[in-house]
Amino acid sequence: LIGLKAPCAGLFEGISWSTEKVLDETLRKAQELGLSFALLPTLSDVDYEEDWLEHGWDLDA
């Protein structure tokens, strides 16, 4: 997930999508473009209802 204050041309150009390199390449590109950024703690992926329930989160909330 990436949040920007304004559009940034070129940030997503030349990224090897659907690979393990996406994060590193995106961070490198952000540095090249002079963008400041911070990384938040990594959480597990939630793709299915079971994944959500593993966290103990309420589906009705």
Backbone torsions as a table, in degrees:
resi	resn	phi	psi	omega
1	LEU	NA	130.5	180.0
2	ILE	-128.4	131.9	175.5
3	GLY	-114.9	133.1	179.6
4	LEU	-126.2	146.9	175.7
5	LYS	-75.3	-27.9	-178.4
6	ALA	-151.7	157.9	177.0
7	PRO	-57.1	148.2	-179.1
8	CYS	-132.1	101.1	-179.7
9	ALA	-61.3	132.8	174.5
10	GLY	93.1	-12.5	-176.2
11	LEU	-59.6	-36.6	-175.1
12	PHE	-104.5	12.0	178.5
13	GLU	-85.0	137.9	176.5
14	GLY	77.6	17.4	179.5
15	ILE	-88.7	135.5	178.1
16	SER	-82.7	80.8	-175.4
17	TRP	-60.4	152.0	178.4
18	SER	62.1	32.2	176.1
19	THR	-130.8	171.3	177.1
20	GLU	-74.9	-2.6	-177.4
21	LYS	-91.4	-7.9	-171.8
22	VAL	-55.4	-50.9	-177.5
23	LEU	-61.4	-51.2	-178.6
24	ASP	-59.2	-43.7	-179.1
25	GLU	-66.8	-38.9	179.7
26	THR	-67.5	-42.0	177.9
27	LEU	-64.5	-41.0	177.8
28	ARG	-61.8	-43.5	179.7
29	LYS	-64.1	-41.1	178.3
30	ALA	-60.7	-42.3	177.6
31	GLN	-63.0	-43.9	179.4
32	GLU	-60.1	-35.1	-178.7
33	LEU	-86.0	-0.3	178.2
34	GLY	75.6	23.6	179.8
35	LEU	-86.0	143.1	172.7
36	SER	-91.6	149.0	-178.9
37	PHE	-155.1	163.5	175.7
38	ALA	-140.1	146.1	177.7
39	LEU	-102.8	134.1	177.0
40	LEU	-91.7	164.0	177.7
41	PRO	-57.6	143.3	179.2
42	THR	-78.8	132.1	175.3
43	LEU	-112.9	164.9	178.0
44	SER	-73.0	156.1	-179.2
45	ASP	-73.5	141.0	177.5
46	VAL	-120.2	103.6	179.3
47	ASP	-110.8	-26.6	-173.9
48	TYR	-131.7	163.4	178.7
49	GLU	-54.8	-39.4	-179.4
50	GLU	-61.6	-37.7	177.7
51	ASP	-62.0	-43.1	179.5
52	TRP	-62.0	-46.1	-177.2
53	LEU	-66.3	-30.0	177.4
54	GLU	-57.2	-31.1	-179.8
55	HIS	-80.7	-10.4	-178.3
56	GLY	78.9	16.8	-179.6
57	TRP	-79.8	148.0	-179.5
58	ASP	-85.5	122.2	179.4
59	LEU	-67.9	-22.1	-177.8
60	ASP	-91.0	-2.2	-176.9
61	ALA	-74.2	NA	NA
